[in-house]
Amino acid sequence: MTYYLHKTPNPSGAYPPPQDFPGENTIPITDVQRDMVIENGGFVTVSENVQPDGSMGYTITPNPDAWSAWKAAHPEEPSAASDTDVLNTLLGVI
């Protein structure tokens, strides 16, 4: 399966999650590149490379410093729901 990544990042600097269908302003990426984008929260660098046959290829490299900085600026807040509340929600008990 081919995956696609938007050519431009979000305002945060991270790329949106890869998708399994082409869209406007997307580039095809490999499974390995898709996994790298997901693992790094979308904080990657995308470079264009002209291939020997004249087609365009893309190199994607992780940007762990940007990912770490974003996570530090956006800490996860602990859930206020108790385990019982979560279980009741999952079971449909009100």
C-alpha positions in Angstrom: 0.0 0.0 0.0 1.2 3.5 -0.8 0.9 6.2 1.9 0.8 10.0 1.3 2.1 12.9 3.3 1.1 16.6 2.9 3.9 18.6 1.4 3.6 21.3 4.1 3.6 21.0 7.8 0.9 22.3 10.2 1.5 25.7 12.0 3.2 23.8 14.8 5.9 22.5 12.4 4.6 18.9 12.5 3.3 17.2 9.4 -0.3 15.8 9.6 -0.6 12.0 9.9 0.1 10.0 6.7 -3.0 8.9 4.8 -3.6 5.9 2.6 -5.2 7.9 -0.3 -3.7 10.7 -2.4 -4.9 14.2 -1.9 -4.2 17.7 -3.0 -0.6 18.7 -2.2 0.5 15.3 -1.0 3.6 13.2 -1.8 3.9 9.4 -1.9 5.9 7.9 1.0 7.1 4.4 1.9 5.9 2.3 4.9 9.2 3.0 6.6 8.8 6.8 6.1 5.2 6.5 7.3 6.4 4.8 10.5 9.1 7.5 11.0 6.5 10.3 10.7 4.2 8.6 13.2 7.0 7.7 15.7 8.2 11.3 15.7 4.8 12.9 16.1 5.0 14.4 12.6 8.1 16.4 13.4 10.3 15.4 10.5 12.2 17.1 7.7 11.2 16.4 4.1 13.7 17.0 1.3 13.1 16.6 -2.4 15.6 14.6 -4.5 15.6 14.3 -8.3 16.1 10.6 -9.1 18.3 9.4 -12.0 15.2 8.8 -14.1 14.1 12.4 -13.6 11.3 11.6 -11.2 11.0 13.2 -7.8 11.9 11.3 -4.6 11.6 12.4 -1.0 13.9 11.9 1.9 12.3 12.1 5.3 14.4 12.4 8.5 13.3 12.7 12.1 13.6 15.9 14.0 13.7 14.7 17.6 14.6 18.1 19.0 11.4 19.7 17.6 9.3 16.7 18.8 10.8 16.9 22.3 10.3 20.7 22.5 6.7 20.3 21.4 6.0 17.6 24.0 7.6 19.7 26.7 5.4 22.7 25.8 2.3 20.5 25.7 2.3 18.1 28.7 -0.5 15.6 29.0 -3.0 16.4 31.7 -3.9 13.4 33.9 -7.5 12.3 33.5 -9.9 13.3 36.2 -12.0 10.1 35.6 -11.6 7.2 38.1 -11.1 3.7 36.9 -14.7 3.0 37.9 -15.9 5.9 35.8 -14.0 4.7 32.7 -15.2 1.1 33.2 -18.8 2.2 33.6 -18.5 4.3 30.4 -17.1 1.4 28.5 -19.8 -0.9 29.7 -22.5 1.7 29.0 -23.5 1.9 32.7 -24.8 5.3 33.7 
